[in-house]
Amino acid sequence: MYKYFIEAIGVAVIVTAKLLTEANPVVMGLVYFAAFTITKCISTVFLTPFGPLSTYILVRGNTQDIIYNLIAQFTGAVSAILLFKPISSFLE
């Protein structure tokens, strides 16, 4: 379960960076690089829903693992969106 928590945190960091910087390509590249580098030994490092889905379609991976990855990514994205408003109002 630890790897799914890391997956959720990584997605939350990426979504928050995207919202705060209005998808600045330089910042997004650095954030993706940092997230992949930090989580590569702990998690499956998909950090996007396309990873688990393509694993399921091409390799027929473990269905339970794929569902947990998607739930973790959805949870991370929703938590970042819910935290965006207080963070953006604090920065103004």
C-alpha angles and dihedrals in degrees: 000000000000093000091054091053089052089049090053092048092049092051091046091053092049094047092046091051090049093051096043097046097037089240097302103187096220094050093043091052091051092046093050091047092049093046093049093045094049098044102036095097096040108039139028086262097220095131087175132068092239092071099062092038094052090046089054094046098043104031103019091232127189107304094209092052091049093050091049090050092052092048091049092049092047091049092050093049094048093047090051091050092049091049094046096080096054092043094048093047090050091053094051 
